[in-house]
């Protein structure tokens, strides 16, 4: 039975559901593999933040 634990499966949702601008509140659906902090708000240019 070596290496065959009773794992609990995946625990999280895999990341944030949305990226939100902390400055103006603009919200866009998160794209998997692209960090929210690397995205810029199209309204004001501020770095986006993850929102769960």
CHARMM-style PDB file with segment names, atoms N, HN, CA, C and O in Angstrom:
ATOM      1  N   UNK     1       0.824  -1.197   0.000  1.00  0.00      PROA
ATOM      2  CA  UNK     1       0.000   0.000   0.000  1.00  0.00      PROA
ATOM      3  C   UNK     1       0.869   1.263   0.000  1.00  0.00      PROA
ATOM      4  O   UNK     1       0.372   2.357   0.268  1.00  0.00      PROA
ATOM      5  N   UNK     2       2.108   1.121  -0.287  1.00  0.00      PROA
ATOM      6  HN  UNK     2       2.512   0.232  -0.504  1.00  0.00      PROA
ATOM      7  CA  UNK     2       3.009   2.261  -0.295  1.00  0.00      PROA
ATOM      8  C   UNK     2       2.608   3.278  -1.362  1.00  0.00      PROA
ATOM      9  O   UNK     2       2.445   2.928  -2.531  1.00  0.00      PROA
ATOM     10  N   UNK     3       2.449   4.538  -0.953  1.00  0.00      PROA
ATOM     11  HN  UNK     3       2.581   4.822  -0.004  1.00  0.00      PROA
ATOM     12  CA  UNK     3       2.124   5.603  -1.886  1.00  0.00      PROA
ATOM     13  C   UNK     3       0.665   5.704  -2.268  1.00  0.00      PROA
ATOM     14  O   UNK     3       0.329   6.437  -3.198  1.00  0.00      PROA
ATOM     15  N   UNK     4      -0.208   5.000  -1.588  1.00  0.00      PROA
ATOM     16  HN  UNK     4       0.065   4.404  -0.832  1.00  0.00      PROA
ATOM     17  CA  UNK     4      -1.635   5.054  -1.925  1.00  0.00      PROA
ATOM     18  C   UNK     4      -2.442   5.547  -0.731  1.00  0.00      PROA
ATOM     19  O   UNK     4      -3.165   4.780  -0.095  1.00  0.00      PROA
ATOM     20  N   UNK     5      -2.312   6.803  -0.443  1.00  0.00      PROA
ATOM     21  HN  UNK     5      -1.725   7.426  -0.960  1.00  0.00      PROA
ATOM     22  CA  UNK     5      -3.046   7.380   0.688  1.00  0.00      PROA
ATOM     23  C   UNK     5      -4.505   7.595   0.362  1.00  0.00      PROA
ATOM     24  O   UNK     5      -4.956   7.365  -0.760  1.00  0.00      PROA
ATOM     25  N   UNK     6      -5.215   8.032   1.349  1.00  0.00      PROA
ATOM     26  HN  UNK     6      -4.848   8.219   2.260  1.00  0.00      PROA
ATOM     27  CA  UNK     6      -6.652   8.287   1.192  1.00  0.00      PROA
ATOM     28  C   UNK     6      -6.902   9.766   0.971  1.00  0.00      PROA
ATOM     29  O   UNK     6      -7.781  10.336   1.618  1.00  0.00      PROA
ATOM     30  N   UNK     7      -6.174  10.392   0.097  1.00  0.00      PROA
ATOM     31  HN  UNK     7      -5.460   9.929  -0.428  1.00  0.00      PROA
ATOM     32  CA  UNK     7      -6.259  11.833  -0.118  1.00  0.00      PROA
ATOM     33  C   UNK     7      -7.681  12.366  -0.151  1.00  0.00      PROA
ATOM     34  O   UNK     7      -8.636  11.635  -0.412  1.00  0.00      PROA
ATOM     35  N   UNK     8      -7.792  13.626   0.113  1.00  0.00      PROA
ATOM     36  HN  UNK     8      -7.016  14.220   0.325  1.00  0.00      PROA
ATOM     37  CA  UNK     8      -9.108  14.267   0.188  1.00  0.00      PROA
ATOM     38  C   UNK     8      -9.477  14.976  -1.109  1.00  0.00      PROA
ATOM     39  O   UNK     8     -10.482  15.685  -1.163  1.00  0.00      PROA
ATOM     40  N   UNK     9      -8.693  14.796  -2.127  1.00  0.00      PROA
ATOM     41  HN  UNK     9      -7.877  14.220  -2.084  1.00  0.00      PROA
ATOM     42  CA  UNK     9      -9.016  15.464  -3.388  1.00  0.00      PROA
ATOM     43  C   UNK     9      -8.615  16.919  -3.372  1.00  0.00      PROA
ATOM     44  O   UNK     9      -7.903  17.367  -2.473  1.00  0.00      PROA
ATOM     45  N   UNK    10      -9.066  17.646  -4.350  1.00  0.00      PROA
ATOM     46  HN  UNK    10      -9.644  17.282  -5.080  1.00  0.00      PROA
ATOM     47  CA  UNK    10      -8.752  19.067  -4.442  1.00  0.00      PROA
ATOM     48  C   UNK    10      -9.514  19.831  -3.375  1.00  0.00      PROA
ATOM     49  O   UNK    10     -10.681  19.552  -3.099  1.00  0.00      PROA
ATOM     50  N   UNK    11      -8.842  20.786  -2.791  1.00  0.00      PROA
ATOM     51  HN  UNK    11      -7.894  21.013  -3.016  1.00  0.00      PROA
ATOM     52  CA  UNK    11      -9.454  21.519  -1.693  1.00  0.00      PROA
ATOM     53  C   UNK    11      -9.995  22.887  -2.072  1.00  0.00      PROA
ATOM     54  O   UNK    11     -10.936  23.367  -1.440  1.00  0.00      PROA
ATOM     55  N   UNK    12      -9.441  23.512  -3.063  1.00  0.00      PROA
ATOM     56  HN  UNK    12      -8.677  23.122  -3.577  1.00  0.00      PROA
ATOM     57  CA  UNK    12      -9.863  24.865  -3.398  1.00  0.00      PROA
ATOM     58  C   UNK    12     -10.569  24.931  -4.729  1.00  0.00      PROA
ATOM     59  O   UNK    12     -10.801  23.923  -5.397  1.00  0.00      PROA
ATOM     60  N   UNK    13     -10.900  26.152  -5.089  1.00  0.00      PROA
ATOM     61  HN  UNK    13     -10.711  26.970  -4.546  1.00  0.00      PROA
ATOM     62  CA  UNK    13     -11.582  26.366  -6.361  1.00  0.00      PROA
ATOM     63  C   UNK    13     -10.586  26.572  -7.494  1.00  0.00      PROA
ATOM     64  O   UNK    13     -10.979  26.687  -8.655  1.00  0.00      PROA
ATOM     65  N   UNK    14      -9.305  26.617  -7.164  1.00  0.00      PROA
ATOM     66  HN  UNK    14      -8.986  26.524  -6.221  1.00  0.00      PROA
ATOM     67  CA  UNK    14      -8.299  26.798  -8.197  1.00  0.00      PROA
ATOM     68  C   UNK    14      -7.909  28.241  -8.433  1.00  0.00      PROA
ATOM     69  O   UNK    14      -7.144  28.518  -9.357  1.00  0.00      PROA
ATOM     70  N   UNK    15      -8.396  29.148  -7.652  1.00  0.00      PROA
ATOM     71  HN  UNK    15      -9.018  28.923  -6.902  1.00  0.00      PROA
ATOM     72  CA  UNK    15      -8.039  30.551  -7.813  1.00  0.00      PROA
ATOM     73  C   UNK    15      -9.254  31.444  -7.678  1.00  0.00      PROA
ATOM     74  O   UNK    15     -10.361  30.985  -7.400  1.00  0.00      PROA
ATOM     75  N   UNK    16      -9.021  32.730  -7.881  1.00  0.00      PROA
ATOM     76  HN  UNK    16      -8.121  33.103  -8.106  1.00  0.00      PROA
ATOM     77  CA  UNK    16     -10.121  33.678  -7.734  1.00  0.00      PROA
ATOM     78  C   UNK    16     -11.138  33.556  -8.862  1.00  0.00      PROA
ATOM     79  O   UNK    16     -10.796  33.166  -9.978  1.00  0.00      PROA
ATOM     80  N   UNK    17     -12.368  33.887  -8.569  1.00  0.00      PROA
ATOM     81  HN  UNK    17     -12.647  34.204  -7.662  1.00  0.00      PROA
ATOM     82  CA  UNK    17     -13.427  33.864  -9.577  1.00  0.00      PROA
ATOM     83  C   UNK    17     -13.383  35.128 -10.433  1.00  0.00      PROA
ATOM     84  O   UNK    17     -13.697  35.088 -11.623  1.00  0.00      PROA
ATOM     85  N   UNK    18     -12.992  36.249  -9.824  1.00  0.00      PROA
ATOM     86  HN  UNK    18     -12.737  36.281  -8.857  1.00  0.00      PROA
ATOM     87  CA  UNK    18     -12.965  37.530 -10.520  1.00  0.00      PROA
ATOM     88  C   UNK    18     -11.702  38.302 -10.170  1.00  0.00      PROA
ATOM     89  O   UNK    18     -11.072  38.062  -9.140  1.00  0.00      PROA
ATOM     90  N   UNK    19     -11.349  39.225 -11.041  1.00  0.00      PROA
ATOM     91  HN  UNK    19     -11.861  39.419 -11.878  1.00  0.00      PROA
ATOM     92  CA  UNK    19     -10.308  40.207 -10.774  1.00  0.00      PROA
ATOM     93  C   UNK    19     -11.025  41.545 -10.647  1.00  0.00      PROA
ATOM     94  O   UNK    19     -11.830  41.909 -11.503  1.00  0.00      PROA
ATOM     95  N   UNK    20     -10.730  42.270  -9.580  1.00  0.00      PROA
ATOM     96  HN  UNK    20     -10.076  41.974  -8.884  1.00  0.00      PROA
ATOM     97  CA  UNK    20     -11.436  43.514  -9.277  1.00  0.00      PROA
ATOM     98  C   UNK    20     -10.432  44.653  -9.121  1.00  0.00      PROA
ATOM     99  O   UNK    20      -9.359  44.479  -8.543  1.00  0.00      PROA
ATOM    100  N   UNK    21     -10.795  45.808  -9.640  1.00  0.00      PROA
ATOM    101  HN  UNK    21     -11.667  45.949 -10.109  1.00  0.00      PROA
ATOM    102  CA  UNK    21      -9.966  47.001  -9.474  1.00  0.00      PROA
ATOM    103  C   UNK    21     -10.231  47.590  -8.090  1.00  0.00      PROA
ATOM    104  O   UNK    21     -11.376  47.906  -7.767  1.00  0.00      PROA
ATOM    105  N   UNK    22      -9.182  47.745  -7.261  1.00  0.00      PROA
ATOM    106  HN  UNK    22      -8.252  47.489  -7.524  1.00  0.00      PROA
ATOM    107  CA  UNK    22      -9.389  48.327  -5.932  1.00  0.00      PROA
ATOM    108  C   UNK    22      -9.688  49.820  -5.971  1.00  0.00      PROA
ATOM    109  O   UNK    22     -10.154  50.383  -4.981  1.00  0.00      PROA
ATOM    110  N   UNK    23      -9.425  50.467  -7.106  1.00  0.00      PROA
ATOM    111  HN  UNK    23      -9.046  50.010  -7.911  1.00  0.00      PROA
ATOM    112  CA  UNK    23      -9.619  51.903  -7.234  1.00  0.00      PROA
ATOM    113  C   UNK    23     -11.042  52.269  -7.664  1.00  0.00      PROA
ATOM    114  O   UNK    23     -11.695  53.091  -7.020  1.00  0.00      PROA
ATOM    115  N   UNK    24     -11.527  51.654  -8.762  1.00  0.00      PROA
ATOM    116  HN  UNK    24     -10.997  50.986  -9.286  1.00  0.00      PROA
ATOM    117  CA  UNK    24     -12.838  52.053  -9.289  1.00  0.00      PROA
ATOM    118  C   UNK    24     -13.902  50.956  -9.195  1.00  0.00      PROA
ATOM    119  O   UNK    24     -15.079  51.211  -9.447  1.00  0.00      PROA
ATOM    120  N   UNK    25     -13.487  49.727  -8.830  1.00  0.00      PROA
ATOM    121  HN  UNK    25     -12.531  49.519  -8.626  1.00  0.00      PROA
ATOM    122  CA  UNK    25     -14.459  48.652  -8.653  1.00  0.00      PROA
ATOM    123  C   UNK    25     -14.784  47.858  -9.909  1.00  0.00      PROA
ATOM    124  O   UNK    25     -15.645  46.980  -9.867  1.00  0.00      PROA
ATOM    125  N   UNK    26     -14.121  48.144 -11.026  1.00  0.00      PROA
ATOM    126  HN  UNK    26     -13.421  48.858 -11.060  1.00  0.00      PROA
ATOM    127  CA  UNK    26     -14.347  47.386 -12.263  1.00  0.00      PROA
ATOM    128  C   UNK    26     -14.041  45.918 -12.004  1.00  0.00      PROA
ATOM    129  O   UNK    26     -13.068  45.594 -11.323  1.00  0.00      PROA
ATOM    130  N   UNK    27     -14.872  45.026 -12.547  1.00  0.00      PROA
ATOM    131  HN  UNK    27     -15.662  45.289 -13.100  1.00  0.00      PROA
ATOM    132  CA  UNK    27     -14.740  43.602 -12.275  1.00  0.00      PROA
ATOM    133  C   UNK    27     -14.763  42.814 -13.583  1.00  0.00      PROA
ATOM    134  O   UNK    27     -15.585  43.075 -14.461  1.00  0.00      PROA
ATOM    135  N   UNK    28     -13.851  41.847 -13.701  1.00  0.00      PROA
ATOM    136  HN  UNK    28     -13.183  41.635 -12.988  1.00  0.00      PROA
ATOM    137  CA  UNK    28     -13.778  40.999 -14.886  1.00  0.00      PROA
ATOM    138  C   UNK    28     -13.545  39.559 -14.415  1.00  0.00      PROA
ATOM    139  O   UNK    28     -12.896  39.335 -13.394  1.00  0.00      PROA
ATOM    140  N   UNK    29     -14.076  38.589 -15.161  1.00  0.00      PROA
ATOM    141  HN  UNK    29     -14.604  38.771 -15.991  1.00  0.00      PROA
ATOM    142  CA  UNK    29     -13.892  37.190 -14.796  1.00  0.00      PROA
ATOM    143  C   UNK    29     -12.420  36.818 -14.944  1.00  0.00      PROA
ATOM    144  O   UNK    29     -11.768  37.183 -15.921  1.00  0.00      PROA
ATOM    145  N   UNK    30     -11.909  36.080 -13.951  1.00  0.00      PROA
ATOM    146  HN  UNK    30     -12.439  35.783 -13.157  1.00  0.00      PROA
ATOM    147  CA  UNK    30     -10.503  35.684 -13.943  1.00  0.00      PROA
ATOM    148  C   UNK    30     -10.217  34.679 -15.048  1.00  0.00      PROA
ATOM    149  O   UNK    30     -11.000  33.759 -15.283  1.00  0.00      PROA
ATOM    150  N   UNK    31      -9.092  34.863 -15.721  1.00  0.00      PROA
ATOM    151  HN  UNK    31      -8.456  35.611 -15.529  1.00  0.00      PROA
ATOM    152  CA  UNK    31      -8.624  33.935 -16.747  1.00  0.00      PROA
ATOM    153  C   UNK    31      -7.590  33.023 -16.111  1.00  0.00      PROA
ATOM    154  O   UNK    31      -6.598  33.494 -15.555  1.00  0.00      PROA
ATOM    155  N   UNK    32      -7.821  31.714 -16.191  1.00  0.00      PROA
ATOM    156  HN  UNK    32      -8.628  31.332 -16.643  1.00  0.00      PROA
ATOM    157  CA  UNK    32      -6.917  30.755 -15.568  1.00  0.00      PROA
ATOM    158  C   UNK    32      -5.516  30.890 -16.158  1.00  0.00      PROA
ATOM    159  O   UNK    32      -5.345  30.971 -17.374  1.00  0.00      PROA
ATOM    160  N   UNK    33      -4.518  30.912 -15.277  1.00  0.00      PROA
ATOM    161  HN  UNK    33      -4.657  30.847 -14.289  1.00  0.00      PROA
ATOM    162  CA  UNK    33      -3.127  31.022 -15.704  1.00  0.00      PROA
ATOM    163  C   UNK    33      -2.616  32.445 -15.813  1.00  0.00      PROA
ATOM    164  O   UNK    33      -1.426  32.659 -16.041  1.00  0.00      PROA
ATOM    165  N   UNK    34      -3.501  33.426 -15.654  1.00  0.00      PROA
ATOM    166  HN  UNK    34      -4.468  33.252 -15.469  1.00  0.00      PROA
ATOM    167  CA  UNK    34      -3.102  34.832 -15.726  1.00  0.00      PROA
ATOM    168  C   UNK    34      -3.336  35.466 -14.357  1.00  0.00      PROA
ATOM    169  O   UNK    34      -4.485  35.616 -13.944  1.00  0.00      PROA
ATOM    170  N   UNK    35      -2.269  35.841 -13.644  1.00  0.00      PROA
ATOM    171  HN  UNK    35      -1.335  35.719 -13.980  1.00  0.00      PROA
ATOM    172  CA  UNK    35      -2.450  36.463 -12.334  1.00  0.00      PROA
ATOM    173  C   UNK    35      -3.195  37.792 -12.433  1.00  0.00      PROA
ATOM    174  O   UNK    35      -2.937  38.593 -13.331  1.00  0.00      PROA
ATOM    175  N   UNK    36      -4.115  38.014 -11.509  1.00  0.00      PROA
ATOM    176  HN  UNK    36      -4.325  37.362 -10.780  1.00  0.00      PROA
ATOM    177  CA  UNK    36      -4.874  39.277 -11.512  1.00  0.00      PROA
ATOM    178  C   UNK    36      -3.945  40.484 -11.408  1.00  0.00      PROA
ATOM    179  O   UNK    36      -4.185  41.507 -12.049  1.00  0.00      PROA
ATOM    180  N   UNK    37      -2.892  40.373 -10.609  1.00  0.00      PROA
ATOM    181  HN  UNK    37      -2.698  39.542 -10.088  1.00  0.00      PROA
ATOM    182  CA  UNK    37      -1.982  41.501 -10.415  1.00  0.00      PROA
ATOM    183  C   UNK    37      -1.256  41.906 -11.690  1.00  0.00      PROA
ATOM    184  O   UNK    37      -0.747  43.023 -11.781  1.00  0.00      PROA
ATOM    185  N   UNK    38      -1.201  41.013 -12.678  1.00  0.00      PROA
ATOM    186  HN  UNK    38      -1.615  40.106 -12.605  1.00  0.00      PROA
ATOM    187  CA  UNK    38      -0.540  41.368 -13.935  1.00  0.00      PROA
ATOM    188  C   UNK    38      -1.494  42.069 -14.894  1.00  0.00      PROA
ATOM    189  O   UNK    38      -1.066  42.569 -15.934  1.00  0.00      PROA
ATOM    190  N   UNK    39      -2.771  42.112 -14.559  1.00  0.00      PROA
ATOM    191  HN  UNK    39      -3.119  41.707 -13.714  1.00  0.00      PROA
ATOM    192  CA  UNK    39      -3.771  42.775 -15.402  1.00  0.00      PROA
ATOM    193  C   UNK    39      -3.963  44.217 -14.960  1.00  0.00      PROA
ATOM    194  O   UNK    39      -3.844  44.528 -13.774  1.00  0.00      PROA
ATOM    195  N   UNK    40      -4.256  45.090 -15.899  1.00  0.00      PROA
ATOM    196  HN  UNK    40      -4.353  44.837 -16.862  1.00  0.00      PROA
ATOM    197  CA  UNK    40      -4.530  46.500 -15.603  1.00  0.00      PROA
ATOM    198  C   UNK    40      -5.991  46.797 -15.871  1.00  0.00      PROA
ATOM    199  O   UNK    40      -6.573  46.282 -16.826  1.00  0.00      PROA
ATOM    200  N   UNK    41      -6.581  47.622 -15.032  1.00  0.00      PROA
ATOM    201  HN  UNK    41      -6.109  48.041 -14.256  1.00  0.00      PROA
ATOM    202  CA  UNK    41      -7.976  48.023 -15.197  1.00  0.00      PROA
ATOM    203  C   UNK    41      -8.111  48.851 -16.475  1.00  0.00      PROA
ATOM    204  O   UNK    41      -7.356  49.802 -16.674  1.00  0.00      PROA
ATOM    205  N   UNK    42      -9.066  48.501 -17.345  1.00  0.00      PROA
ATOM    206  HN  UNK    42      -9.680  47.728 -17.183  1.00  0.00      PROA
ATOM    207  CA  UNK    42      -9.248  49.283 -18.573  1.00  0.00      PROA
ATOM    208  C   UNK    42      -9.816  50.681 -18.315  1.00  0.00      PROA
ATOM    209  O   UNK    42      -9.711  51.557 -19.172  1.00  0.00      PROA
ATOM    210  N   UNK    43     -10.417  50.894 -17.142  1.00  0.00      PROA
ATOM    211  HN  UNK    43     -10.503  50.182 -16.445  1.00  0.00      PROA
ATOM    212  CA  UNK    43     -10.988  52.211 -16.827  1.00  0.00      PROA
ATOM    213  C   UNK    43      -9.955  53.197 -16.285  1.00  0.00      PROA
ATOM    214  O   UNK    43      -9.910  54.355 -16.699  1.00  0.00      PROA
ATOM    215  N   UNK    44      -9.115  52.716 -15.339  1.00  0.00      PROA
ATOM    216  HN  UNK    44      -9.152  51.776 -15.002  1.00  0.00      PROA
ATOM    217  CA  UNK    44      -8.218  53.671 -14.680  1.00  0.00      PROA
ATOM    218  C   UNK    44      -6.748  53.265 -14.695  1.00  0.00      PROA
ATOM    219  O   UNK    44      -5.896  54.056 -14.290  1.00  0.00      PROA
ATOM    220  N   UNK    45      -6.420  52.039 -15.157  1.00  0.00      PROA
ATOM    221  HN  UNK    45      -7.112  51.396 -15.487  1.00  0.00      PROA
ATOM    222  CA  UNK    45      -5.029  51.627 -15.269  1.00  0.00      PROA
ATOM    223  C   UNK    45      -4.407  51.046 -14.010  1.00  0.00      PROA
ATOM    224  O   UNK    45      -3.220  50.719 -14.009  1.00  0.00      PROA
ATOM    225  N   UNK    46      -5.179  50.910 -12.942  1.00  0.00      PROA
ATOM    226  HN  UNK    46      -6.143  51.176 -12.944  1.00  0.00      PROA
ATOM    227  CA  UNK    46      -4.689  50.358 -11.697  1.00  0.00      PROA
ATOM    228  C   UNK    46      -4.571  48.838 -11.811  1.00  0.00      PROA
ATOM    229  O   UNK    46      -5.352  48.206 -12.522  1.00  0.00      PROA
ATOM    230  N   UNK    47      -3.587  48.247 -11.107  1.00  0.00      PROA
ATOM    231  HN  UNK    47      -2.952  48.761 -10.529  1.00  0.00      PROA
ATOM    232  CA  UNK    47      -3.430  46.788 -11.100  1.00  0.00      PROA
ATOM    233  C   UNK    47      -4.651  46.147 -10.448  1.00  0.00      PROA
ATOM    234  O   UNK    47      -5.127  46.604  -9.409  1.00  0.00      PROA
ATOM    235  N   UNK    48      -5.146  45.089 -11.071  1.00  0.00      PROA
ATOM    236  HN  UNK    48      -4.758  44.718 -11.916  1.00  0.00      PROA
ATOM    237  CA  UNK    48      -6.329  44.385 -10.572  1.00  0.00      PROA
ATOM    238  C   UNK    48      -5.944  43.503  -9.386  1.00  0.00      PROA
ATOM    239  O   UNK    48      -4.783  43.117  -9.246  1.00  0.00      PROA
ATOM    240  N   UNK    49      -6.916  43.187  -8.539  1.00  0.00      PROA
ATOM    241  HN  UNK    49      -7.858  43.500  -8.654  1.00  0.00      PROA
ATOM    242  CA  UNK    49      -6.729  42.346  -7.354  1.00  0.00      PROA
ATOM    243  C   UNK    49      -7.654  41.136  -7.443  1.00  0.00      PROA
ATOM    244  O   UNK    49      -8.741  41.243  -8.012  1.00  0.00      PROA
ATOM    245  N   UNK    50      -7.252  39.984  -6.895  1.00  0.00      PROA
ATOM    246  HN  UNK    50      -6.369  39.897  -6.433  1.00  0.00      PROA
ATOM    247  CA  UNK    50      -8.129  38.814  -6.907  1.00  0.00      PROA
ATOM    248  C   UNK    50      -9.311  38.988  -5.958  1.00  0.00      PROA
ATOM    249  O   UNK    50      -9.182  39.610  -4.904  1.00  0.00      PROA
ATOM    250  N   UNK    51     -10.449  38.441  -6.332  1.00  0.00      PROA
ATOM    251  HN  UNK    51     -10.554  37.936  -7.189  1.00  0.00      PROA
ATOM    252  CA  UNK    51     -11.663  38.470  -5.500  1.00  0.00      PROA
ATOM    253  C   UNK    51     -12.289  37.090  -5.532  1.00  0.00      PROA
ATOM    254  O   UNK    51     -12.538  36.540  -6.605  1.00  0.00      PROA
ATOM    255  N   UNK    52     -12.543  36.530  -4.360  1.00  0.00      PROA
ATOM    256  HN  UNK    52     -12.340  36.977  -3.488  1.00  0.00      PROA
ATOM    257  CA  UNK    52     -13.059  35.160  -4.279  1.00  0.00      PROA
ATOM    258  C   UNK    52     -14.535  35.106  -4.117  1.00  0.00      PROA
ATOM    259  OT1 UNK    52     -15.108  34.020  -4.035  1.00  0.00      PROA
TER     260      UNK     52
END
